[in-house]
Amino acid sequence: MRNIAAIFKKELKSFFNSPIAYIYTTVFLAFMGWFFFRSFFVIGQADMRLFFNIIPWVFLFLIPAITMRLWSEERKMGTLEIIMTLPVRDLEVVAGKFLASAAFLVFTIVLTLPIALTVFLLGKPDPGPILGAYIGAVLMGGAYLAVGLFASSLTENQIVAFIVGVVLTFFLFIVGEDFILVASPDFLAPVLSYMGLGTHYRSLMRGVVDTRDLVYYFSVIFFFLYVNVKILETRKL
C-alpha cells in the first residue's frame, strides 16, 4: 500500500502541475453547464436526465485525453524502463496511476454538484435517480479510465493512445444499444445488452443501485487493469 500511495501522490500531483487538469475541468464544467441550462429553462422541469444523458458522450473524448499520456509519455521519455527497475510491482504502478486518475475524475464530477443544487432550489426533483446517476457516472468513468490506461500502455504515441481509447470505449458503450440489439440474433442480444456500458449506466440512472451493475463495472475495471499489468510484464521478458 505504501508503494501505491507514493505513485498515487506522484501522478495526482502531475495532473495539477500541468495545464491538463485545469483545461479538462474548465472545458467539462463549461460545456456541461451550458448544455444543461440551455434546455433546462426552456423545458421548465426540475430534472437532470438531460445532464446525465450527455455525460457518457463527453467522457468518451475527455477521459481518453486524460489517460493517453499516463503510459505513452513514460515510454516516450524512457522513464518506463526506470520504473521497471524500482522495487515496486507492476500491479502497484498500475493501481497507483488508476487511483490517481480516478481521484481526479471524482474531483471533476463533484464540481458539478452546484448544478444539482440549482435544480433542487428551483424545483422538487426525485433525489433517487440523481444519486444513482452520479454513482453511475463515477463507475462508468472508472471503466473508461481503465480502458484508457490499457490503450496508453500499447503505444508511446499519445494521439494513437487517444484514438484507441475512444474507439474501445465507444464500442463498449454502444454494443448494448437498441439499434445493435435489433440487428443481432436473438440468442446474442442478451449477451450484448449485458456487455454494454450504457445499459448499466441507464439502470443506475433510474435510481436503483443493482449489484449486477456494480459487479459489471468492477469486472470491466479489473479486466482492463489486469491486461495492463500483463502488458507491462511482457516488457520485462
Residue frames as a rotation matrix with the C-alpha (Angstrom) as fourth column:
MET 1
0.563 0.826 0.000 0.00
0.826 -0.563 0.000 0.00
0.000 0.000 -1.000 0.00
ARG 2
0.301 -0.532 -0.791 2.92
0.249 -0.757 0.604 2.34
-0.920 -0.379 -0.095 0.67
ASN 3
-0.747 -0.606 0.273 4.14
0.378 -0.049 0.925 1.98
-0.547 0.794 0.266 -2.92
ILE 4
-0.184 0.777 0.601 0.65
0.951 -0.014 0.310 2.50
0.250 0.629 -0.736 -4.34
ALA 5
0.673 0.441 -0.594 0.20
0.638 -0.752 0.165 5.62
-0.374 -0.490 -0.788 -2.18
ALA 6
-0.157 -0.826 -0.542 3.54
0.196 -0.564 0.803 7.04
-0.968 0.020 0.250 -3.36
ILE 7
-0.825 -0.102 0.556 2.68
0.552 0.066 0.831 6.50
-0.121 0.993 0.002 -7.03
PHE 8
0.187 0.977 0.100 -0.83
0.975 -0.198 0.103 7.86
0.120 0.079 -0.990 -6.41
LYS 9
0.516 -0.029 -0.856 0.56
0.410 -0.869 0.276 11.10
-0.753 -0.493 -0.436 -4.94
LYS 10
-0.562 -0.815 -0.142 3.12
0.194 -0.297 0.935 11.48
-0.804 0.498 0.325 -7.73
GLU 11
-0.683 0.337 0.649 0.55
0.720 0.158 0.676 11.01
0.125 0.928 -0.351 -10.51
LEU 12
0.414 0.891 -0.184 -2.09
0.910 -0.410 0.063 13.20
-0.019 -0.194 -0.981 -8.88
LYS 13
0.222 -0.428 -0.876 0.45
0.263 -0.839 0.477 15.97
-0.939 -0.336 -0.073 -8.38
SER 14
-0.779 -0.566 0.270 1.47
0.373 -0.074 0.925 15.68
-0.503 0.821 0.269 -12.05
PHE 15
-0.055 0.850 0.524 -2.12
0.986 -0.035 0.161 16.38
0.155 0.526 -0.836 -13.07
PHE 16
0.815 0.499 -0.294 -2.22
0.563 -0.801 0.203 19.69
-0.135 -0.331 -0.934 -11.21
ASN 17
0.047 -0.870 -0.491 1.35
0.224 -0.470 0.854 20.67
-0.973 -0.150 0.173 -12.08
SER 18
-0.887 -0.258 0.383 0.38
0.411 -0.064 0.909 20.85
-0.210 0.964 0.163 -15.74
PRO 19
-0.734 0.628 -0.261 -2.36
-0.658 -0.752 0.043 22.74
-0.169 0.203 0.964 -17.61
ILE 20
-0.794 0.414 -0.445 -4.14
0.008 0.739 0.674 19.44
0.608 0.532 -0.590 -18.36
ALA 21
-0.602 0.573 -0.556 -6.20
0.794 0.360 -0.490 19.37
-0.081 -0.737 -0.672 -15.17
TYR 22
-0.499 0.387 -0.775 -7.33
0.087 -0.868 -0.489 22.97
-0.862 -0.312 0.400 -15.47
ILE 23
-0.757 0.218 -0.616 -8.14
-0.654 -0.269 0.707 22.74
-0.011 0.938 0.346 -19.18
TYR 24
-0.781 0.451 -0.431 -10.04
0.287 0.873 0.393 19.49
0.554 0.184 -0.812 -18.70
THR 25
-0.534 0.576 -0.619 -12.01
0.765 0.017 -0.644 20.77
-0.360 -0.817 -0.450 -15.72
THR 26
-0.583 0.281 -0.762 -12.84
-0.239 -0.956 -0.169 24.11
-0.776 0.084 0.625 -17.34
VAL 27
-0.789 0.266 -0.553 -13.96
-0.552 0.085 0.829 22.55
0.268 0.960 0.080 -20.62
PHE 28
-0.739 0.501 -0.451 -16.01
0.510 0.853 0.112 19.88
0.441 -0.147 -0.885 -18.87
LEU 29
-0.464 0.566 -0.681 -17.80
0.669 -0.280 -0.689 22.25
-0.581 -0.775 -0.249 -16.49
ALA 30
-0.635 0.205 -0.745 -18.37
-0.427 -0.897 0.117 24.96
-0.644 0.392 0.657 -19.10
PHE 31
-0.813 0.320 -0.486 -19.78
-0.384 0.333 0.861 22.55
0.437 0.887 -0.149 -21.67
MET 32
-0.641 0.586 -0.495 -21.97
0.687 0.727 -0.029 20.62
0.343 -0.358 -0.869 -19.21
GLY 33
-0.512 0.439 -0.739 -23.29
0.439 -0.606 -0.664 23.82
-0.738 -0.664 0.117 -17.63
TRP 34
-0.679 0.228 -0.698 -24.05
-0.609 -0.705 0.364 25.44
-0.409 0.672 0.617 -20.98
PHE 35
-0.815 0.352 -0.460 -25.62
-0.160 0.626 0.763 22.33
0.557 0.696 -0.454 -22.47
PHE 36
-0.617 0.589 -0.522 -27.80
0.781 0.538 -0.316 21.66
0.095 -0.603 -0.792 -19.44
PHE 37
-0.396 0.471 -0.789 -29.06
0.394 -0.689 -0.609 25.17
-0.830 -0.551 0.087 -18.67
ARG 38
-0.920 0.065 -0.386 -29.62
-0.367 -0.490 0.791 25.95
-0.138 0.869 0.475 -22.33
SER 39
-0.542 0.737 -0.405 -32.53
-0.010 0.476 0.879 23.50
0.840 0.481 -0.250 -22.29
PHE 40
-0.742 0.202 -0.639 -33.36
0.662 0.372 -0.651 23.48
0.106 -0.906 -0.410 -18.58
PHE 41
-0.692 0.465 -0.552 -35.22
-0.016 -0.775 -0.632 26.79
-0.722 -0.428 0.544 -18.52
VAL 42
-0.669 0.463 -0.581 -36.91
-0.711 -0.171 0.682 26.07
0.217 0.870 0.444 -21.86
ILE 43
-0.551 0.429 -0.716 -38.29
0.215 0.902 0.375 22.73
0.806 0.053 -0.589 -20.69
GLY 44
-0.207 0.448 0.870 -39.24
-0.760 -0.633 0.145 24.17
0.616 -0.631 0.472 -17.32
GLN 45
0.820 0.441 -0.366 -38.85
-0.165 0.794 0.585 20.87
0.549 -0.419 0.723 -15.49
ALA 46
0.300 -0.706 0.642 -36.66
-0.951 -0.165 0.263 20.21
-0.080 -0.689 -0.720 -12.42
ASP 47
0.924 -0.016 0.381 -34.89
0.046 0.996 -0.071 17.17
-0.379 0.083 0.922 -13.80
MET 48
0.174 -0.947 -0.270 -31.25
-0.731 -0.308 0.609 16.27
-0.660 0.091 -0.746 -14.53
ARG 49
0.543 0.081 0.836 -31.86
0.275 0.924 -0.267 13.47
-0.794 0.375 0.479 -17.03
LEU 50
0.973 -0.183 0.141 -30.52
0.076 -0.322 -0.944 15.56
0.218 0.929 -0.299 -19.92
PHE 51
0.472 -0.830 0.297 -27.36
-0.881 -0.446 0.156 16.31
0.003 -0.335 -0.942 -17.93
PHE 52
-0.009 -0.479 0.878 -26.65
-0.506 0.760 0.409 12.66
-0.863 -0.440 -0.248 -17.23
ASN 53
0.789 0.325 0.520 -27.58
0.262 0.589 -0.765 11.56
-0.555 0.740 0.379 -20.75
ILE 54
0.895 -0.447 -0.009 -24.78
-0.238 -0.459 -0.856 13.66
0.378 0.768 -0.517 -22.23
ILE 55
0.509 -0.735 0.449 -22.08
-0.738 -0.104 0.667 12.68
-0.444 -0.670 -0.595 -19.71
PRO 56
0.455 -0.388 0.801 -21.14
0.303 0.914 0.271 9.34
-0.837 0.119 0.534 -21.39
TRP 57
0.728 -0.141 0.671 -20.50
0.668 -0.073 -0.741 11.15
0.153 0.987 0.041 -24.68
VAL 58
0.786 -0.500 0.363 -18.43
-0.511 -0.857 -0.072 13.90
0.347 -0.129 -0.929 -23.05
PHE 59
0.471 -0.599 0.648 -16.43
-0.493 0.430 0.756 11.29
-0.731 -0.676 -0.093 -21.12
LEU 60
0.816 -0.088 0.572 -15.88
0.432 0.750 -0.501 9.43
-0.385 0.655 0.650 -24.38
PHE 61
0.605 -0.594 0.531 -13.46
0.371 -0.380 -0.848 12.13
0.705 0.709 -0.009 -25.51
LEU 62
0.529 -0.394 0.752 -12.26
-0.652 -0.756 0.062 13.78
0.543 -0.523 -0.657 -22.31
ILE 63
0.779 -0.230 0.583 -11.27
-0.388 0.554 0.737 10.65
-0.493 -0.800 0.342 -20.36
PRO 64
0.687 -0.602 0.407 -9.01
0.723 0.620 -0.304 9.22
-0.069 0.503 0.861 -23.11
ALA 65
0.521 -0.499 0.692 -7.45
0.040 -0.796 -0.604 12.70
0.852 0.343 -0.395 -23.20
ILE 66
0.650 -0.266 0.712 -6.56
-0.760 -0.243 0.603 12.25
0.013 -0.933 -0.360 -19.52
THR 67
0.690 -0.293 0.662 -5.21
-0.119 0.856 0.503 8.71
-0.714 -0.425 0.556 -19.81
MET 68
0.970 -0.235 0.057 -3.42
0.118 0.258 -0.959 8.95
0.211 0.937 0.279 -23.15
ARG 69
0.365 -0.891 0.272 -0.21
-0.571 -0.444 -0.690 10.25
0.735 0.097 -0.671 -21.57
LEU 70
0.698 -0.027 0.716 -0.10
-0.700 0.184 0.689 8.05
-0.151 -0.982 0.110 -18.46
TRP 71
0.518 -0.563 0.644 1.90
0.295 0.824 0.483 5.27
-0.803 -0.061 0.593 -20.12
SER 72
0.758 -0.195 0.622 2.69
0.626 -0.049 -0.778 6.75
0.182 0.980 0.085 -23.53
GLU 73
0.764 -0.481 0.430 4.68
-0.461 -0.873 -0.158 9.59
0.451 -0.077 -0.889 -22.01
GLU 74
0.558 -0.565 0.608 6.60
-0.476 0.383 0.792 7.13
-0.680 -0.731 -0.055 -19.81
ARG 75
0.567 -0.316 0.761 7.53
0.637 0.753 -0.163 5.14
-0.522 0.577 0.629 -22.91
LYS 76
0.785 -0.201 0.586 8.50
0.411 -0.537 -0.736 8.18
0.463 0.819 -0.339 -24.95
MET 77
0.671 -0.519 0.530 10.62
-0.657 -0.747 0.101 9.76
0.343 -0.416 -0.842 -22.21
GLY 78
-0.038 -0.713 -0.701 12.27
-0.162 0.696 -0.699 6.43
0.986 0.087 -0.142 -21.36
THR 79
-0.443 -0.101 0.891 11.12
-0.864 -0.218 -0.454 6.60
0.240 -0.971 0.009 -17.73
LEU 80
0.680 0.726 -0.100 9.15
-0.684 0.678 0.270 3.36
0.264 -0.115 0.958 -18.04
GLU 81
0.347 -0.647 -0.678 12.39
0.158 0.754 -0.638 1.39
0.924 0.114 0.364 -18.01
ILE 82
-0.648 -0.571 0.504 13.42
-0.353 -0.361 -0.863 3.22
0.675 -0.737 0.032 -14.84
ILE 83
0.076 0.781 0.619 10.11
-0.991 -0.007 0.130 2.36
0.106 -0.624 0.774 -13.18
MET 84
0.743 0.236 -0.627 10.64
-0.319 0.947 -0.022 -1.29
0.589 0.216 0.779 -14.11
THR 85
-0.143 -0.895 -0.423 13.90
0.210 0.390 -0.896 -1.33
0.967 -0.217 0.132 -12.15
LEU 86
-0.396 0.049 0.917 12.36
-0.776 -0.551 -0.306 0.07
0.490 -0.833 0.256 -8.97
PRO 87
-0.988 0.006 -0.152 11.33
0.085 0.851 -0.519 -2.25
0.127 -0.525 -0.841 -6.11
VAL 88
-0.354 0.935 -0.010 7.64
-0.669 -0.261 -0.696 -1.95
-0.654 -0.239 0.718 -6.98
ARG 89
-0.520 0.266 0.812 5.34
0.483 0.875 0.022 -4.48
-0.704 0.403 -0.584 -8.56
ASP 90
-0.929 0.204 0.310 3.62
0.226 -0.352 0.908 -3.81
0.294 0.914 0.281 -11.87
LEU 91
-0.051 0.976 -0.210 0.26
0.845 0.155 0.512 -4.12
0.532 -0.151 -0.833 -10.14
GLU 92
0.053 0.012 -0.999 1.22
0.827 -0.561 0.038 -1.35
-0.560 -0.828 -0.040 -7.70
VAL 93
-0.866 -0.410 -0.284 2.21
0.171 -0.779 0.603 1.01
-0.469 0.474 0.746 -10.50
VAL 94
-0.710 0.664 0.233 -0.98
0.336 0.029 0.941 0.35
0.619 0.747 -0.244 -12.47
ALA 95
0.125 0.793 -0.597 -3.14
0.956 0.064 0.286 0.70
0.264 -0.606 -0.750 -9.34
GLY 96
-0.283 -0.319 -0.904 -1.44
0.648 -0.759 0.065 3.97
-0.707 -0.567 0.422 -8.37
LYS 97
-0.995 -0.096 -0.041 -1.95
0.028 -0.626 0.779 5.50
-0.100 0.774 0.625 -11.80
PHE 98
-0.452 0.892 0.032 -5.55
0.516 0.232 0.824 4.34
0.728 0.389 -0.565 -11.97
LEU 99
0.127 0.511 -0.850 -6.44
0.990 -0.111 0.082 5.61
-0.053 -0.853 -0.520 -8.49
ALA 100
-0.611 -0.411 -0.676 -4.84
0.399 -0.898 0.185 9.00
-0.684 -0.157 0.713 -9.20
SER 101
-0.956 0.287 0.066 -6.79
-0.055 -0.396 0.916 9.44
0.289 0.872 0.395 -12.43
ALA 102
-0.196 0.923 -0.331 -9.96
0.728 0.364 0.581 8.19
0.657 -0.127 -0.743 -10.69
ALA 103
-0.142 0.086 -0.986 -9.49
0.871 -0.463 -0.166 10.72
-0.471 -0.882 -0.009 -7.87
PHE 104
-0.900 -0.214 -0.380 -9.13
0.021 -0.891 0.453 13.50
-0.436 0.400 0.806 -10.43
LEU 105
-0.722 0.691 0.048 -12.26
0.189 0.130 0.973 12.31
0.666 0.711 -0.224 -12.22
VAL 106
-0.005 0.725 -0.689 -14.28
0.964 0.186 0.189 12.22
0.265 -0.663 -0.700 -8.98
PHE 107
-0.497 -0.269 -0.825 -12.99
0.552 -0.832 -0.061 15.71
-0.670 -0.486 0.562 -8.16
THR 108
-0.992 0.109 -0.068 -14.28
-0.120 -0.591 0.798 16.95
0.047 0.799 0.599 -11.51
ILE 109
-0.395 0.900 -0.185 -17.67
0.482 0.375 0.792 15.27
0.782 0.223 -0.581 -11.07
VAL 110
-0.150 0.297 -0.943 -18.02
0.969 -0.144 -0.199 16.75
-0.195 -0.944 -0.266 -7.57
LEU 111
-0.855 -0.248 -0.455 -17.60
0.191 -0.967 0.168 20.21
-0.482 0.057 0.875 -9.09
THR 112
-0.758 0.643 0.115 -20.90
0.023 -0.150 0.988 19.69
0.652 0.752 0.099 -10.93
LEU 113
-0.508 0.572 -0.644 -22.84
0.859 0.385 -0.336 19.48
0.056 -0.725 -0.687 -7.65
PRO 114
-0.742 0.276 -0.610 -23.80
-0.024 -0.922 -0.388 23.20
-0.669 -0.273 0.691 -7.84
ILE 115
-0.766 0.511 -0.390 -25.83
-0.489 -0.070 0.869 22.27
0.417 0.857 0.304 -10.93
ALA 116
-0.435 0.600 -0.671 -27.73
0.556 0.765 0.324 19.68
0.708 -0.232 -0.667 -8.91
LEU 117
-0.635 0.157 -0.756 -28.14
0.667 -0.382 -0.640 22.18
-0.390 -0.911 0.138 -6.06
THR 118
-0.878 0.303 -0.371 -29.63
-0.421 -0.859 0.292 24.69
-0.230 0.413 0.881 -8.50
VAL 119
-0.580 0.678 -0.451 -32.14
-0.123 0.475 0.872 22.10
0.805 0.561 -0.192 -9.69
PHE 120
-0.372 0.418 -0.829 -33.20
0.859 0.493 -0.137 21.36
0.351 -0.763 -0.543 -6.09
LEU 121
-0.772 0.054 -0.634 -33.54
0.321 -0.827 -0.461 25.06
-0.549 -0.560 0.621 -5.31
LEU 122
-0.779 0.441 -0.446 -35.77
-0.623 -0.624 0.472 25.66
-0.071 0.646 0.760 -8.34
GLY 123
0.082 0.834 -0.545 -37.91
-0.718 0.429 0.548 22.55
0.691 0.347 0.634 -8.02
LYS 124
0.141 0.042 0.989 -38.52
-0.852 0.514 0.100 19.27
-0.504 -0.857 0.108 -6.24
PRO 125
0.069 -0.179 -0.981 -36.80
-0.789 0.593 -0.163 16.54
0.611 0.785 -0.100 -8.26
ASP 126
0.981 0.187 -0.058 -36.65
-0.131 0.845 0.518 12.91
0.146 -0.500 0.853 -7.12
PRO 127
0.373 -0.908 0.188 -33.24
-0.899 -0.304 0.315 12.58
-0.228 -0.287 -0.930 -5.41
GLY 128
0.457 -0.161 0.875 -33.03
-0.089 0.970 0.225 8.80
-0.885 -0.181 0.429 -6.05
PRO 129
0.817 -0.129 0.562 -32.35
0.571 0.325 -0.754 8.93
-0.085 0.937 0.340 -9.81
ILE 130
0.780 -0.561 0.276 -29.93
-0.414 -0.794 -0.444 11.84
0.469 0.232 -0.852 -9.38
LEU 131
0.318 -0.666 0.675 -27.90
-0.803 0.188 0.565 10.00
-0.503 -0.722 -0.475 -6.74
GLY 132
0.529 -0.060 0.847 -27.99
0.240 0.967 -0.081 6.81
-0.814 0.246 0.526 -8.81
ALA 133
0.929 -0.156 0.336 -26.86
0.304 -0.198 -0.932 8.71
0.212 0.968 -0.136 -11.89
TYR 134
0.571 -0.767 0.291 -23.93
-0.800 -0.599 -0.009 10.25
0.181 -0.228 -0.957 -10.01
ILE 135
0.233 -0.451 0.861 -22.89
-0.430 0.747 0.508 6.78
-0.872 -0.489 -0.020 -8.84
GLY 136
0.710 0.112 0.695 -23.25
0.494 0.624 -0.605 5.53
-0.502 0.773 0.387 -12.41
ALA 137
0.918 -0.386 0.091 -21.16
-0.208 -0.664 -0.719 8.42
0.338 0.641 -0.689 -13.75
VAL 138
0.297 -0.839 0.456 -18.32
-0.907 -0.099 0.409 7.59
-0.298 -0.535 -0.791 -11.33
LEU 139
0.204 -0.179 0.962 -18.42
-0.063 0.979 0.195 3.86
-0.977 -0.101 0.189 -12.14
MET 140
0.849 0.132 0.512 -18.68
0.483 0.200 -0.852 4.38
-0.215 0.971 0.106 -15.88
GLY 141
0.786 -0.616 0.053 -15.89
-0.564 -0.750 -0.344 6.95
0.252 0.240 -0.937 -15.71
GLY 142
0.190 -0.715 0.673 -13.77
-0.689 0.391 0.610 4.39
-0.699 -0.579 -0.419 -13.85
ALA 143
0.459 0.039 0.887 -14.38
0.430 0.865 -0.260 1.86
-0.777 0.501 0.380 -16.62
TYR 144
0.972 -0.117 0.205 -13.41
0.123 -0.489 -0.864 4.48
0.201 0.864 -0.461 -19.23
LEU 145
0.538 -0.813 0.223 -10.22
-0.837 -0.483 0.259 5.20
-0.103 -0.326 -0.940 -17.27
ALA 146
0.183 -0.456 0.871 -9.24
-0.218 0.845 0.488 1.52
-0.959 -0.280 0.055 -17.13
VAL 147
0.692 0.118 0.712 -9.78
0.626 0.394 -0.673 1.20
-0.360 0.912 0.198 -20.88
GLY 148
0.935 -0.329 0.133 -7.82
-0.213 -0.819 -0.533 4.40
0.284 0.469 -0.836 -21.49
LEU 149
0.354 -0.834 0.423 -4.90
-0.757 0.010 0.654 3.19
-0.550 -0.552 -0.627 -19.36
PHE 150
0.293 -0.176 0.940 -4.85
0.322 0.944 0.077 -0.03
-0.900 0.280 0.333 -21.34
ALA 151
0.878 0.084 0.472 -4.83
0.479 -0.207 -0.853 1.91
0.026 0.975 -0.222 -24.62
SER 152
0.792 -0.602 0.104 -1.99
-0.603 -0.797 -0.020 4.12
0.095 -0.047 -0.994 -23.39
SER 153
0.282 -0.704 0.651 0.11
-0.441 0.507 0.740 1.08
-0.852 -0.496 -0.167 -22.48
LEU 154
0.647 0.068 0.759 0.04
0.490 0.726 -0.483 -0.11
-0.584 0.685 0.436 -26.09
THR 155
0.418 -0.418 0.806 1.97
0.774 -0.300 -0.557 2.75
0.475 0.857 0.198 -27.68
GLU 156
-0.365 -0.601 -0.711 4.29
0.831 -0.555 0.042 5.66
-0.420 -0.576 0.702 -27.00
ASN 157
-0.857 0.146 0.494 2.26
0.232 -0.747 0.623 7.91
0.460 0.649 0.606 -29.32
GLN 158
-0.815 0.538 -0.217 -0.29
0.086 -0.257 -0.963 9.84
-0.573 -0.803 0.163 -27.28
ILE 159
-0.386 0.694 -0.608 -2.53
-0.898 -0.434 0.075 10.56
-0.212 0.575 0.790 -30.28
VAL 160
-0.464 0.172 -0.869 -2.71
-0.362 0.859 0.363 6.86
0.809 0.482 -0.336 -31.12
ALA 161
-0.905 0.110 -0.412 -3.45
0.410 0.489 -0.770 6.08
0.116 -0.865 -0.488 -27.45
PHE 162
-0.675 0.683 -0.278 -6.24
-0.415 -0.663 -0.623 8.68
-0.610 -0.306 0.731 -27.50
ILE 163
-0.281 0.569 -0.773 -7.81
-0.923 0.058 0.379 7.26
0.261 0.820 0.509 -30.68
VAL 164
-0.612 0.013 -0.791 -7.61
0.020 1.000 0.001 3.65
0.791 -0.015 -0.612 -29.44
GLY 165
-0.935 0.250 -0.250 -9.13
0.264 0.021 -0.964 4.70
-0.235 -0.968 -0.086 -26.12
VAL 166
-0.490 0.782 -0.386 -12.03
-0.744 -0.606 -0.283 6.50
-0.455 0.148 0.878 -27.83
VAL 167
-0.303 0.347 -0.888 -12.71
-0.737 0.505 0.449 3.58
0.604 0.790 0.103 -30.19
LEU 168
-0.768 -0.047 -0.638 -12.68
0.241 0.902 -0.357 0.95
0.593 -0.428 -0.682 -27.42
THR 169
-0.848 0.474 -0.238 -14.90
0.131 -0.247 -0.960 2.93
-0.514 -0.845 0.148 -25.04
PHE 170
-0.421 0.709 -0.565 -17.28
-0.884 -0.460 0.080 3.82
-0.204 0.534 0.821 -27.88
PHE 171
-0.454 0.201 -0.868 -17.59
-0.394 0.829 0.397 0.16
0.800 0.522 -0.297 -28.80
LEU 172
-0.843 0.090 -0.530 -18.22
0.468 0.607 -0.642 -0.91
0.264 -0.790 -0.554 -25.21
PHE 173
-0.768 0.583 -0.264 -20.82
-0.232 -0.638 -0.735 1.81
-0.597 -0.503 0.625 -24.80
ILE 174
-0.247 0.724 -0.644 -22.87
-0.959 -0.276 0.058 1.18
-0.136 0.632 0.763 -27.97
VAL 175
-0.871 -0.162 -0.464 -22.66
-0.309 0.915 0.260 -2.63
0.383 0.370 -0.846 -28.01
GLY 176
-0.768 0.612 -0.189 -25.72
0.587 0.553 -0.591 -2.83
-0.257 -0.565 -0.784 -25.79
GLU 177
-0.685 0.513 -0.517 -27.74
-0.461 -0.855 -0.238 -0.11
-0.564 0.075 0.823 -27.54
ASP 178
0.167 0.913 0.371 -31.11
-0.173 0.398 -0.901 -0.88
-0.971 0.086 0.225 -29.11
PHE 179
0.637 0.112 -0.762 -30.02
-0.745 -0.164 -0.647 -0.37
-0.197 0.980 -0.021 -32.72
ILE 180
-0.503 -0.824 -0.261 -27.31
-0.840 0.538 -0.078 -3.00
0.204 0.180 -0.962 -32.20
LEU 181
-0.673 0.280 0.684 -29.62
-0.279 0.761 -0.585 -5.43
-0.685 -0.585 -0.435 -30.41
VAL 182
0.402 0.893 -0.202 -32.29
-0.504 0.031 -0.863 -5.19
-0.765 0.449 0.463 -33.12
ALA 183
0.490 -0.286 -0.824 -29.76
-0.834 0.123 -0.538 -6.27
0.255 0.950 -0.178 -35.75
SER 184
-0.601 -0.762 0.241 -28.36
-0.798 0.552 -0.242 -9.09
0.051 -0.338 -0.940 -33.59
PRO 185
-0.402 0.426 -0.811 -29.50
-0.015 0.882 0.471 -12.73
0.916 0.201 -0.348 -33.39
ASP 186
0.548 0.760 0.349 -31.97
-0.373 -0.151 0.915 -13.38
0.749 -0.632 0.201 -30.58
PHE 187
0.764 -0.268 -0.587 -29.58
0.576 0.693 0.433 -15.64
0.291 -0.669 0.684 -28.65
LEU 188
-0.263 -0.962 0.068 -26.84
0.864 -0.266 -0.428 -12.97
0.430 -0.053 0.901 -28.77
ALA 189
0.115 0.391 0.913 -28.95
0.110 -0.918 0.380 -9.95
0.987 0.057 -0.149 -27.81
PRO 190
0.960 0.267 -0.082 -28.96
0.109 -0.087 0.990 -10.57
0.258 -0.960 -0.113 -24.00
VAL 191
0.337 -0.916 -0.218 -25.18
0.916 0.265 0.302 -11.02
-0.219 -0.301 0.928 -24.00
LEU 192
-0.379 -0.467 0.799 -24.60
0.708 -0.702 -0.074 -7.80
0.595 0.538 0.597 -25.94
SER 193
0.493 0.651 0.577 -27.06
0.060 -0.687 0.724 -5.95
0.868 -0.323 -0.377 -23.74
TYR 194
0.912 -0.176 -0.371 -25.17
0.399 0.159 0.903 -7.02
-0.100 -0.971 0.216 -20.61
MET 195
0.039 -0.989 0.142 -21.82
0.996 0.050 0.071 -6.08
-0.078 0.139 0.987 -22.17
GLY 196
0.105 0.045 0.993 -22.88
0.570 -0.821 -0.023 -2.50
0.815 0.569 -0.112 -22.88
LEU 197
-0.821 -0.442 -0.362 -21.60
0.557 -0.479 -0.678 0.22
0.126 -0.759 0.639 -20.58
GLY 198
-0.784 0.546 0.294 -24.66
-0.447 -0.826 0.344 2.29
0.431 0.138 0.892 -21.44
THR 199
0.002 0.818 -0.576 -27.10
0.077 0.574 0.815 -0.44
0.997 -0.046 -0.062 -20.40
HIS 200
-0.037 -0.089 -0.995 -25.85
0.938 0.339 -0.065 -0.49
0.343 -0.937 0.071 -16.81
TYR 201
-0.952 -0.301 -0.047 -25.49
0.302 -0.912 -0.279 3.28
0.041 -0.280 0.959 -16.67
ARG 202
-0.495 0.844 0.205 -29.14
-0.443 -0.449 0.776 3.77
0.747 0.293 0.597 -17.61
SER 203
0.139 0.512 -0.848 -30.10
0.515 0.694 0.503 1.21
0.846 -0.506 -0.167 -14.98
LEU 204
-0.459 -0.395 -0.796 -28.39
0.888 -0.236 -0.395 3.28
-0.032 -0.888 0.459 -12.28
MET 205
-0.949 0.120 0.291 -29.98
-0.044 -0.966 0.256 6.44
0.312 0.231 0.922 -13.67
ARG 206
-0.043 0.991 -0.126 -33.35
0.058 0.129 0.990 5.04
0.997 0.035 -0.063 -12.64
GLY 207
0.046 -0.009 0.999 -32.21
-0.871 -0.490 0.036 5.31
0.489 -0.872 -0.030 -9.03
VAL 208
0.947 0.250 0.202 -31.88
-0.315 0.851 0.420 1.57
-0.067 -0.461 0.885 -8.42
VAL 209
-0.011 -1.000 -0.010 -28.37
-0.998 0.011 -0.062 0.53
0.062 0.009 -0.998 -7.38
ASP 210
0.926 0.365 -0.095 -28.38
-0.372 0.926 -0.063 -3.09
0.065 0.094 0.993 -8.54
THR 211
0.352 -0.832 0.428 -25.48
-0.342 0.312 0.887 -5.32
-0.871 -0.459 -0.175 -7.51
ARG 212
0.476 -0.152 0.866 -25.38
0.723 0.628 -0.287 -6.69
-0.501 0.763 0.409 -11.07
ASP 213
0.889 -0.146 0.434 -24.47
0.183 -0.756 -0.628 -3.24
0.420 0.638 -0.645 -12.35
LEU 214
0.671 -0.669 0.318 -21.79
-0.698 -0.427 0.575 -2.82
-0.249 -0.608 -0.754 -9.69
VAL 215
0.336 -0.528 0.780 -20.32
0.122 0.845 0.520 -6.25
-0.934 -0.080 0.348 -10.46
TYR 216
0.725 -0.015 0.689 -20.28
0.686 0.110 -0.719 -5.43
-0.065 0.994 0.090 -14.16
TYR 217
0.870 -0.382 0.313 -18.40
-0.250 -0.887 -0.387 -2.14
0.425 0.259 -0.867 -13.78
PHE 218
0.468 -0.730 0.499 -15.89
-0.711 0.025 0.703 -3.54
-0.525 -0.683 -0.507 -11.30
SER 219
0.477 -0.252 0.842 -15.34
0.399 0.916 0.048 -6.52
-0.783 0.313 0.538 -13.63
VAL 220
0.842 -0.152 0.517 -14.61
0.451 -0.328 -0.830 -4.22
0.296 0.932 -0.208 -16.59
ILE 221
0.728 -0.588 0.351 -12.21
-0.654 -0.750 0.099 -2.15
0.206 -0.301 -0.931 -14.50
PHE 222
0.405 -0.574 0.712 -10.45
-0.414 0.579 0.702 -5.23
-0.815 -0.579 -0.003 -13.11
PHE 223
0.683 -0.105 0.723 -10.15
0.562 0.707 -0.428 -6.86
-0.467 0.699 0.542 -16.55
PHE 224
0.815 -0.352 0.461 -8.51
0.236 -0.524 -0.818 -3.89
0.529 0.776 -0.344 -18.27
LEU 225
0.575 -0.654 0.492 -6.21
-0.818 -0.472 0.329 -3.18
0.017 -0.591 -0.806 -15.34
TYR 226
0.511 -0.348 0.786 -5.22
-0.088 0.888 0.450 -6.87
-0.855 -0.299 0.423 -15.32
VAL 227
0.744 -0.216 0.632 -4.43
0.667 0.290 -0.686 -6.75
-0.035 0.932 0.360 -19.04
ASN 228
0.812 -0.450 0.371 -2.48
-0.343 -0.883 -0.320 -3.56
0.472 0.133 -0.872 -18.42
VAL 229
0.484 -0.627 0.610 -0.34
-0.674 0.178 0.717 -5.37
-0.558 -0.759 -0.336 -15.83
LYS 230
0.556 -0.235 0.797 0.27
0.408 0.913 -0.015 -8.26
-0.724 0.334 0.603 -18.25
ILE 231
0.866 -0.245 0.435 1.43
0.332 -0.368 -0.868 -5.84
0.373 0.897 -0.238 -20.95
LEU 232
0.618 -0.664 0.421 3.95
-0.767 -0.627 0.137 -4.35
0.173 -0.407 -0.897 -18.53
GLU 233
0.481 -0.418 0.771 5.17
-0.313 0.739 0.596 -7.83
-0.819 -0.528 0.225 -17.61
THR 234
0.799 -0.153 0.582 5.89
0.558 0.549 -0.622 -8.62
-0.224 0.822 0.524 -21.26
ARG 235
0.809 -0.518 0.276 8.28
-0.272 -0.747 -0.607 -5.68
0.520 0.416 -0.745 -21.41
LYS 236
0.401 -0.672 0.622 10.45
-0.841 -0.002 0.541 -7.39
-0.363 -0.740 -0.566 -18.79
LEU 237
0.752 -0.071 0.656 10.83
0.150 0.986 -0.066 -10.57
-0.642 0.148 0.752 -20.85
